[in-house]
Amino acid sequence: MRTLIEYDHLSLDGRFTGEDFWSAQMKLAPNENHFDYQFRLLERAVGLVLGRLTYEGFAATWPSMTGGLAEKINSLPKHVASTTLTETTWNAEVLAGDAVDAVARLKESGDGTLVKYGNGPFSRALLEAGLLDELHLSVSPFVAGSGESLLSGVGTTAMDLIGATDIGNGAVVLAYACGR
């Protein structure tokens, strides 16, 4: 059975969107520690799970990037949850049927790790369905003050802290095992 790990960027107040979220996030400019963490996360990965918006953003950016992390991300198969995409590029396929059911089948189809990037309703549905095994939260030292909360609407869900990594610039990655 495959392990599904989600990686998200958050502000101190638990938001992943907001009027100035990404400009505040980019002022902290991801550093080598951030990229090293990402590379270690992807070492065992056999594929990526992405929603449509994340897929489109990544597909517009990563293919032109170079280096070890870019090579790893570009080489992995991408499994995209979308009800509107009919064609994909960049080594991607649209998950057939209900995306949550498709991810359950994908997890059962082999070994290794699937890494999910992006957040929102798809993430919450995967968590509520018990399909997320780990949640890695890169928490940056700013308050967004507005915007969507990562886990808004999710019922009480106990998790165990399995790691805390200082990645510099005041940011930490908190890793949790889900569904304890």
C-alpha positions in Angstrom: 0.0 0.0 0.0 1.3 3.4 -0.9 1.7 6.2 1.6 0.1 9.6 0.8 1.9 12.7 2.1 0.6 16.2 1.7 2.9 19.2 1.9 1.5 22.7 2.4 2.7 26.3 3.0 0.9 28.1 5.8 1.0 31.4 7.7 1.2 31.4 11.5 -2.6 31.8 11.6 -3.1 28.6 9.5 -4.0 30.3 6.2 -2.9 29.3 2.7 -4.4 32.2 0.8 -5.0 35.9 1.4 -4.6 39.3 -0.1 -0.8 39.3 0.3 -0.1 35.7 1.2 2.3 34.8 -1.6 4.1 38.1 -1.5 4.7 37.7 2.2 5.7 34.0 1.6 8.2 35.0 -1.1 9.8 37.7 1.0 11.0 34.8 3.0 12.5 33.4 -0.2 12.8 29.6 0.0 16.4 28.7 0.9 18.6 25.6 0.5 17.1 24.1 3.7 13.6 24.3 2.1 14.8 22.7 -1.1 16.7 20.0 0.8 13.6 19.1 2.8 11.5 18.9 -0.4 14.1 16.6 -2.0 14.2 14.3 1.0 10.4 14.2 0.9 10.5 13.2 -2.7 13.2 10.6 -2.5 10.8 7.7 -2.0 8.1 9.2 -4.2 6.6 7.2 -7.0 4.2 10.0 -8.1 2.6 13.3 -7.3 -1.1 14.0 -6.6 -2.2 17.4 -7.6 -5.4 19.4 -8.0 -6.0 21.2 -11.3 -4.9 24.6 -10.1 -1.7 23.3 -8.6 -1.0 21.1 -11.7 -1.4 24.1 -14.0 0.9 26.3 -11.9 3.5 23.6 -11.5 3.3 22.6 -15.2 3.9 26.3 -16.2 7.0 26.5 -13.9 8.8 23.3 -13.2 9.6 22.0 -16.7 11.9 25.0 -17.3 13.7 24.6 -13.9 17.0 22.7 -13.5 18.7 21.0 -10.6 18.1 17.8 -8.6 14.7 18.8 -7.2 13.5 19.9 -10.6 14.7 16.7 -12.2 12.9 14.7 -9.6 9.6 16.6 -9.8 9.7 16.6 -13.6 10.4 12.9 -13.8 7.6 11.7 -11.5 4.1 10.8 -12.9 1.5 13.3 -11.9 -2.1 12.3 -11.0 -4.4 15.2 -11.3 -7.8 15.7 -9.7 -10.0 17.7 -12.1 -13.5 17.7 -13.5 -12.7 20.1 -16.3 -9.3 19.0 -17.7 -9.5 16.8 -20.7 -5.8 16.8 -21.8 -2.6 17.0 -19.8 1.1 17.3 -20.5 4.2 17.0 -18.3 3.9 13.3 -17.6 0.3 13.7 -16.1 -3.0 11.9 -16.2 -6.4 13.1 -14.9 -7.8 10.8 -12.2 -10.8 9.0 -13.6 -14.2 9.3 -11.8 -14.5 10.5 -8.3 -11.0 11.9 -7.3 -11.2 10.6 -3.7 -12.0 7.1 -4.9 -9.3 7.3 -7.6 -6.7 8.2 -4.9 -7.8 5.3 -2.8 -7.3 3.0 -5.8 -3.9 4.7 -6.6 -2.8 4.0 -3.0 -3.7 0.4 -3.3 -2.0 -0.1 -6.6 1.6 -0.5 -5.3 4.3 0.5 -2.9 6.2 3.8 -2.3 5.1 7.3 -1.5 2.7 9.7 -3.3 3.3 13.3 -2.5 0.4 15.7 -2.8 1.0 19.4 -3.2 -1.7 22.1 -3.1 -4.6 22.5 -0.7 -8.3 23.3 -0.5 -11.4 21.1 -0.8 -9.6 18.2 -2.4 -7.1 18.1 0.5 -9.9 18.2 3.1 -11.8 15.4 1.3 -8.7 13.2 1.3 -8.2 13.9 5.0 -11.8 13.2 5.9 -11.7 10.0 3.9 -8.7 8.8 5.9 -6.5 8.7 2.8 -3.8 11.2 4.0 -1.1 9.4 5.9 1.1 12.4 6.7 0.6 16.1 6.6 3.8 18.2 6.4 3.1 21.9 7.2 5.7 24.5 6.3 4.7 27.3 8.7 6.1 30.7 7.8 6.6 33.6 10.3 3.8 35.9 9.2 0.1 36.4 9.9 -2.0 36.5 6.8 -5.0 37.9 8.6 -7.4 36.9 5.9 -7.8 34.1 3.4 -8.8 30.5 3.6 -7.8 28.2 6.4 -6.2 24.9 5.4 -8.4 22.7 7.6 -11.6 24.8 7.7 -14.7 22.6 7.9 -12.8 19.4 8.9 -14.2 17.7 11.9 -12.1 16.8 15.0 -9.1 14.9 13.7 -6.3 13.7 16.1 -2.7 13.6 14.7 0.7 12.7 16.1 3.7 15.0 15.6 6.4 12.9 13.9 8.9 15.6 13.1 9.7 19.3 13.4 12.4 20.8 11.1 13.8 24.3 11.2 14.2 25.3 7.5 15.5 28.8 8.2 14.2 32.3 7.8 11.9 31.6 10.9 10.0 28.9 9.1 9.5 25.3 10.4 8.0 22.2 8.8 5.8 20.3 11.2 5.1 16.7 10.1 2.1 14.9 11.5 0.8 11.3 11.1 -2.9 11.5 10.3 -5.7 9.3 11.5 -4.3 8.2 14.7 
